Structures are given as structure tokens and as C-alpha cells.
């Protein structure tokens, strides 16, 4: 999975399980691979935006 952002405000992508996160910044990108099936929730620690990745 790949995320990218460019904004006037900083953002990040943070997962609790697995314990992985991107760098925080106004411009950036982040990639993460998932090897097991499941639903993985993530959020931005700055703004609280949320999302999930579903791996089948």
C-alpha cells in the first residue's frame, strides 16, 4: 500500500498493529506491505484522520 501527501499542514500515517509509522511532514510518502490477511487501521496523529487497509 502506498500513501502520499502534499499540504500546508503536516501529516503522517500511523499503525498501532503493526507498530509502524511514516515520518511527519508537509510533503511525503509512505509504503507498507502486508503479508497476513486482516484489517489494519491507521490514523494521522496530527489531525486524527483515519482509514483501514483490508488484506484478503
N, CA and C of each residue as an Amber inpcrd file, in Angstrom:
protein
   168
   0.8670000  -1.1670000   0.0000000   0.0000000   0.0000000   0.0000000
   0.9030000   1.2160000   0.0000000   0.4600000   2.2750000  -0.6660000
   1.2650000   3.4880000  -0.7650000   0.4020000   4.7220000  -0.4860000
   0.9160000   5.6150000   0.3270000   0.2740000   6.8870000   0.6330000
   1.2200000   8.0020000   0.2230000   0.6570000   9.1140000  -0.2190000
   1.4620000  10.3090000  -0.4660000   0.6220000  11.5330000  -0.1450000
   1.2980000  12.6140000   0.2640000   0.5860000  13.8240000   0.6320000
   1.4570000  15.0490000   0.3690000   0.7850000  16.1430000   0.1170000
   1.4070000  17.4520000  -0.0570000   0.3820000  18.4650000   0.4340000
   0.7110000  19.1760000   1.5020000  -0.2770000  20.0160000   2.1650000
   0.4090000  21.1830000   2.8630000  -0.3690000  22.1830000   3.2380000
   0.1630000  23.2780000   4.0460000   0.3800000  22.8560000   5.4920000
  -0.2280000  21.7500000   5.8960000  -0.1030000  21.2470000   7.2710000
   0.6010000  19.8820000   7.2440000   1.3120000  19.5280000   8.3010000
   1.9830000  18.2260000   8.3430000   0.9860000  17.0810000   8.5310000
   1.3510000  15.9250000   8.0020000   0.5530000  14.7040000   8.1310000
   1.4830000  13.5130000   8.3550000   0.8960000  12.3790000   8.7190000
   1.6260000  11.1190000   8.8190000   0.6490000   9.9600000   8.6970000
   1.1950000   8.7630000   8.6040000   0.4150000   7.5260000   8.5800000
   0.9310000   6.6810000   9.7340000   0.0580000   6.3330000  10.6910000
   0.4740000   5.6170000  11.8870000  -0.4220000   4.3980000  12.1090000
   0.2080000   3.2280000  12.2410000  -0.4750000   1.9740000  12.5480000
  -0.1300000   1.5570000  13.9730000  -1.1110000   1.0860000  14.7300000
  -0.8450000   0.5060000  16.0520000  -0.3770000  -0.9340000  15.9000000
  -1.0690000  -1.7000000  15.0440000  -0.6970000  -3.0900000  14.7680000
  -0.7100000  -3.2840000  13.2720000   0.4200000  -3.4260000  12.6030000
   1.7560000  -3.4920000  13.1910000   2.2020000  -2.1060000  13.6630000
   3.1550000  -2.0800000  14.5590000   3.6700000  -0.8290000  15.1140000
   4.5980000  -0.1750000  14.0810000   3.9990000   0.5080000  13.1020000
   4.7290000   1.1360000  12.0050000   4.1870000   2.5400000  11.7880000
   5.0610000   3.4440000  11.3220000   4.5960000   4.7990000  11.0510000
   5.5190000   5.5000000  10.0670000   4.9670000   6.4980000   9.4000000
   5.7350000   7.3220000   8.4780000   6.3630000   8.4790000   9.2380000
   7.2200000   9.1940000   8.5570000   7.7070000  10.4630000   9.0900000
   6.5810000  11.4800000   8.9780000   6.5850000  12.4830000   9.8220000
   5.5940000  13.5540000   9.7730000   6.1650000  14.6980000   8.9420000
   5.3560000  15.2080000   8.0140000   5.8130000  16.3150000   7.1980000
   4.7160000  16.8740000   6.3250000   5.0160000  18.0150000   5.7160000
   4.0390000  18.6550000   4.8220000   3.9990000  17.9730000   3.4630000
   5.1010000  17.4000000   3.0660000   5.1630000  16.6060000   1.8420000
   5.7870000  15.2750000   2.2140000   5.2550000  14.2130000   1.6620000
   5.8430000  12.9260000   1.9710000   5.1160000  11.7860000   1.3060000
   5.6820000  10.6180000   1.4990000   5.0510000   9.3930000   1.0230000
   5.4680000   8.2690000   1.9510000   4.6910000   7.1920000   1.9100000
   4.9360000   6.0650000   2.7970000   4.3820000   4.8120000   2.1410000
   5.1490000   3.7480000   2.1900000   4.7150000   2.4590000   1.6530000
   4.8410000   1.3960000   2.7260000   3.8960000   0.4700000   2.7430000
   3.9150000  -0.6240000   3.7060000   3.2800000  -1.8440000   3.0640000
   3.9350000  -2.9900000   3.2090000   3.4190000  -4.2560000   2.6820000
   2.8220000  -5.0720000   3.8190000   1.7810000  -5.8140000   3.5100000
   1.0920000  -6.6500000   4.4880000   1.1660000  -8.0940000   4.0220000
   1.6610000  -8.9830000   4.8670000   1.8260000 -10.3840000   4.4740000
   0.7240000 -11.2980000   5.0000000  -0.0750000 -10.8090000   5.9290000
  -1.1430000 -11.6220000   6.5080000  -2.4990000 -10.9810000   6.2480000
  -3.5020000 -11.8230000   6.0450000  -4.8680000 -11.3270000   5.8750000
  -5.3270000 -10.6450000   7.1570000  -6.1630000  -9.6370000   7.0050000
  -6.7060000  -8.9400000   8.1650000  -7.0790000  -7.5200000   7.8130000
  -7.6020000  -6.8110000   8.7920000  -7.9490000  -5.4060000   8.6530000
  -6.9900000  -4.6120000   9.5210000  -6.3180000  -3.6430000   8.9130000
  -5.3080000  -2.8440000   9.5790000  -5.7520000  -1.3850000   9.5880000
  -5.9770000  -0.8500000  10.7740000  -6.4340000   0.5320000  10.9220000
  -5.2410000   1.4630000  11.0890000  -5.3570000   2.6430000  10.5020000
  -4.3020000   3.6470000  10.6370000  -4.9170000   5.0210000  10.8870000
  -4.0790000   5.9650000  11.3180000  -4.5450000   7.3240000  11.5660000
  -3.3910000   8.3100000  11.4060000  -3.7260000   9.5810000  11.3000000
  -2.7730000  10.6760000  11.3140000  -2.7520000  11.2090000  12.7440000
  -1.5900000  11.1880000  13.3860000  -1.5270000  11.6230000  14.7850000
  -1.6990000  13.1350000  14.9310000  -1.5680000  13.8780000  13.8470000
  -1.7180000  15.3330000  13.8960000  -3.1920000  15.7350000  13.8510000
  -3.9590000  15.1610000  12.9310000  -5.3370000  15.5770000  12.6960000
  -6.3920000  14.5410000  13.0540000  -5.9750000  13.3130000  13.3090000
  -6.9420000  12.2910000  13.6680000  -7.6420000  11.6320000  12.4900000
  -7.2200000  11.9570000  11.2520000  -7.8020000  11.2800000  10.0910000
  -7.5990000   9.7830000  10.2500000  -8.5530000   8.9860000   9.8060000
  -8.4550000   7.5440000   9.9570000  -8.7210000   6.8280000   8.6380000
  -8.2930000   5.5800000   8.5890000  -8.5420000   4.7430000   7.4350000
  -8.2360000   3.3020000   7.7840000  -8.4600000   2.4020000   6.8400000
  -8.1310000   0.9990000   7.0890000  -7.7110000   0.3500000   5.7950000
  -6.8830000  -0.6650000   5.9410000  -6.4390000  -1.4990000   4.8190000
  -6.9940000  -2.8810000   5.0760000  -7.7100000  -3.4480000   4.1020000
  -8.2540000  -4.7960000   4.2270000  -7.4420000  -5.7130000   3.3130000
  -6.8030000  -6.7090000   3.9090000  -5.9790000  -7.6580000   3.1590000
  -6.7050000  -9.0000000   3.1880000  -6.9630000  -9.5590000   2.0030000
  -7.6660000 -10.8390000   1.9160000  -6.7230000 -11.9390000   1.5210000
